[in-house]
Amino acid sequence: MRSEAGLALNASVWFFAGQIGESEPVRHVPIRAMPFTVGRSANLDLSLPCNSVSKEHALIYERDGQLFVRDLNSTNGTYLNGERVTDESLVSEGDILQFATVVFRVGRDEDEQVEGGTIQQDACDRALAMVQFDRLISERAVVPFYQPIVNIDDLSMMGYEVLGRSRLFGLKTPGEMFATASQLNLEGELSRIFRNRGLEEACKLAENTNLFVNTHPIELVEPGLDESLRAVRKLHPTRKITLEIHEAAVTSPTALQALRSVLTELDMELAFDDFGQGQARLIELSEASPDYLKFDMQLVQGIYNASPRRQQVLDMLVRMVIELGIAPLAEGVESQEDHETLQQMGFQLGQGYLYGHPAPIHDCKNP
């Protein structure tokens, strides 16, 4: 079903902004003539190579200067701002139009300068990200990445930090995902999905590979973290796991001691993340000692040519941590000079681009 040339839009150009495929960049798709057909068939105005989209899915047309959409009896439906289209529906600028699982924002360019191509500004389109977030949660569409953690003395691999990405428009980075999750009060749910997906994918790694999995600060004040960890251990009974918590999220020594007891029971280790980024909580280091202390990159980067005073302070902190039986880990190591200085200070572990970038599981190696 190919639309004829129809009426050209002289006053303005409507367009769709979104991803045609998960692996593709965000694009503008201009609608320069009406009617405009959408579906899986290759001969339509907008062909969407997705099995959930019907061959002839929807029709876009203009009447009296207004834009309308009509579903063409598709299998999985056409949705306008989350509502299924059952008859013709009026479409306005800024609306979210969804063909089965493919989502677009509707825009209008009054200057007729819209061209196909990547557009960076749409990465911050929160309305579209909200629609995509439902898919992220329901389909658990998080893509785990793993960054190496090495022994500083010989650069041997000791484990990986589990990180999360996605291929969904507007939700590709952890920052974008958690910003959207916060609007829905789902930060804890997203954090659990990050952990669970990361551990599932890591089945390709040896069981003794230490996996550092993260928490969101809200998990330390909301119920459910203990149950989540017990479920993880049941699914991965022999996996070596270290739970990371942000040092600024540690506000109750009693709660931290209770968490430490649960981790000991489950044979999991504990790491404080981003130590020194904000308020360094030294008291908790003695009352509920972690197994690892990850020094924030702001303390680490450029240390080789830092002032003697700054080097002295970091050296003192490292020695104190080691005396407490905690393994110091330097984050954000990017230069050989910093590596050598940190090694001299007594750092036992390192993480950063010098040792390896975050990568999908198929690029990871066993220690």
N, C-alpha and C positions, 0 to 999 in steps of 0.2 A: 504494500500500500504506500505509494509514493505521493506526497502532496504536490500539487501544481504550484506554479510560481506564486499565484495569489497576489494579494495586495502588499506592496513593499511598505515598510514602516519608515516614513520620512521624518516624522517629528522626533522620534526617539527609537532606541533599540533596546528591546528586552533581552535579558540574558539569564542563563543559569550559571551559578558558581558552585563547583564541587568537584568530586573525584569520580571519573567514569569507571576506574578500576582502582583497587586498593594500592597497587604498586605504582600508580601514575601520580603525577603532580596535580595540584589543584588547578582547574582550568575555568576560563570563561567560555561559555557556549552561546554565541549570539543567535537571536531569533530574528532574522532579517526579512522573512516573508511568512505569510499565513495562508492556509493552516499549516501547523507544524506537528509532525508525527513523531512519536517516541515508542521505542520497543526494541526487541532483540534482533529483529531482521536487519540485514546489512543495508537494505535499500531505503531505509527511513531517514528522516532529517536528523534524528539523534538516535544512533544505534548504541545500545547498552549491552555489551557482551557479558551478561550475567544470567545464569540459569533461572534465577527467581523472577526475572522480567519476562513477560509474555512477548510473543513475536510481534504482535501489534498491541501495545499496552495502553497508550493514552493519546489524546488529541489536544493540542493547544491552539486556540484561535482567538481572534479579536472581534469585538462588536462595539460600535459606538465609542471607540477609543479605549475600551477596557479589555483586559485579558481574562480568558476563561480556560478551564481545563475540564475535560470529560474523559472518564475512564472507558476503555473499549472492552469491557467485560474481561478484564485481566484476571488471572488466577490468584495473584497475591495482592492485588489492589493498588490503587493510587491514593495517596494521603496528602492532605493540605493542612499544615500546622497540626499534624497528629490525628486529624479526623479523616475517616475514609470518605472518598468522593463517591457518592451514589448517583448524582445527577450532574449537571454542569455546575461548576463552582467558580466564583469570582476570585481571581488571583491578584494580589497587590504586591507592590515593591516591598521586599524584606520578608515575604512569606517563605515558609519551608515546604518544598514540594518533594514528595517521596514516591518513587516508582518501585514498588516491592521493597528491596533493601537498599536501593541507590537513592541518595539524598542530595538535594540541591537547595541553595538559596536563590530566590528570584530577585533579580536586580534590574535596574533601568538606567541607561546611559543617555542623557539628553543631548550629548554632543556627537553621538554616533561614532565614538572613537574606540569602541570595544573591539579587541582583537583576541583571538585564541592564544593561550599561553599561560604560564605560571603566574600567579598573583600572590604576593607575600601577605598583603593586608588581610586576606580572607582567612589566614591561619588563626586570627583572633576573633573570628565570628562566633560569638558565644551561643547565639540561638541555634545555629547549625550543630555546634558541638554538643548542645544539650540533647538533640535528637540522636546524634551518633553515640552519646554516652549510654543510652539504653541498650544499644546494640553491643557496646563494649562489655557491659555487665552480663547481659543475657547470653551472649555467645562466648564470654570469657576470652575476648579477642585481644588479650595482652600478649605481646611477643617478648619472651624473656631474653635478656642480654646478660652476659657474664664478664666481669672485669677481673683480671688476675690479681692475686695477692701473693707476694713472693717473700722468701727469706732473704733479708738484705745481704747477709754475708756471702752467700753463694748463688743468689738469684734463682734458687730452686723454687718450684711452684708449691705453695701450701694450700691454696684454695681459690675461691672466686666469690666476689660479691654479686648477688643476684639483683639485677636492675630490670626495669620494665619499659617497653616501648609499645606502640601500636601503629597500624598502617591506616588508621581512620582519620579522615580530614578533620583538623582542628583538635585532635587528641593524640598527636604523635609523640609528645614528650611527657615525662612524668609531671612537669609543671602544669601543662595544659590539662592533663587528666585529673589531677587533684584539685585544680581550680574549679573545674566543672563539678567534681564530686562534692566540693564544699557547699555548692549551691543547693545540693540535694541531700546534704547530711549523710553522704555515703563514703566518706574518707576511709572509715574502718573497713567497709566491705571491699573497696578497691585495694586497700593494703593487703587484705587476706588473699585476694585473687592474685596479686603480684607474687606473694609467697608460694601459694599453691601451684601456680603455673610454672614458676621457676624451679620448684622441686620436681615437678612432673617431667619437665624437659631434661633435667639433669640426670635422669636415669641412665643416660649414655656415659656418664662419668663414673669413675671408681667410687665405691661406697666411702672410702676414707678421704675423699676430696672434701675439704671443709667448705661448706656453703654458708656464706654470711647473708642472712635474710633480714629485711628491714621491717620496722614497725612505723606506723603513723602515730604522732603524739597523742591523738585522741583515743587510741587503743589502750593507753595506760590509765585512762580515767573512765572509760566506758566498760561495761561487763562484756565478757566474751573472749578475751585474749587467752585465758587459760584453756578454755574449751577448744579454741582454734589450735593451740599448740599441741594439745593431747591428740586431736584429730590428725595433725601432721605426723606426729610420732607413730601413730597407728598405721598410717599409710606408708611411712618410710622408717621401719623399725631399726635399721642399722645405719642409716645415713648420718654422717657427721654434720651437725647443724649448729651454727652460732646465730643468736638473735641480736640484732643491732637495735639500740634505742638511742635517741638523740639526747645528749647530756643536758640540754636545756629543758627537756620534758621530765627530768627526774626532779619532782617537787616533794615527794614524800618518801623518806628513808624507810618507813614501815612498809609501804606498798612495794618498794624496790626489793626489800628483803623477802617479801612474800613471793614476788616474781622469781627471785633468785632460787628460792626453795623449789618452786615448780620446775624450773629449768634443770636443777640438780636431779630431781626425781625422774625427769624425762631424758636425762643424759644429754642435755644441750648446754652449750656455752653462751656466755654473755659478753657483748662488746658495747662500750660507750662510743657513740659516733660524734664527730665534729667537736672534739674536746678543744676548748680554747676559743671557739667561735663567738661565744657570748660569755655568760657567767660560768666560769669553771667551777664545778661543784666538787671541791676536793674532799669534803666531809664524806660524801657517798663512796669515795674510793676506798675508805677504810671500813665503813659500816656495811657495805654490800659490794665487795670488790668484784669488778668484772674480770673476765679472763683476758680481754684485750681492750686497749684504749687507743682509739683512732684519733691522732692529732690532726686538727683541721689544717687544710692547705695554707691558710693565711699565716700559720706559724711556721710552715715547712718551706714554702716556695721562696727561693732567693736566699736561703739561710747561709749558703757558702760565702756570700759577700755581704752579709748583714753586719750590723754594728756588733762589737764585742759584747756589749750589754745584752743585746737580744740573743746572741748565741749562748751567753752564760745562763740566761733564764731558761732557755729550752733545754740545755744540757742538764741543769738542775732538776727540771721536771722529769726528764727521762730517767735520771738516776733514782728519783723518789718513787716513780712508778715501778721500776724494776725491783726496788727494795720491798715493795708491797706485794710482789709476786704476780704482777700484771705485765703482759707483753705489750710494749709500746709499738704502735703501727703508724707510719707516716703516710698521710694521704696527699695526693696531688703532686707526686714526684715526677718532674718532667725533664730534669737535666742531670747529666752525669756528675757535675760538680756538686749539686745538692745531694745526690745519692752518696757520694764519698764522705761528705761532711756528716750526714745523718748516720752513716755507718760508724764513723769515729765517735759519735755521741752515744752510741749504744742502742740505737733503734734495732729491733729484731725483725720487723716486718715492714713491707712497703707496698704501696698501691699508687698507680698513676700511669700516665701515658708513656713514661720511660719503659715501663715493664709490659704494657699492653693496653689497648683500647677496649672498651666494652664491645662484645661481639656475640652473635647468635651461637647456639650450642654447637652447630656443625663446624665452627672455627675454633672450638676449644680443645685443649689437650689435657690428658690426665697427668697429674704430677708424677 
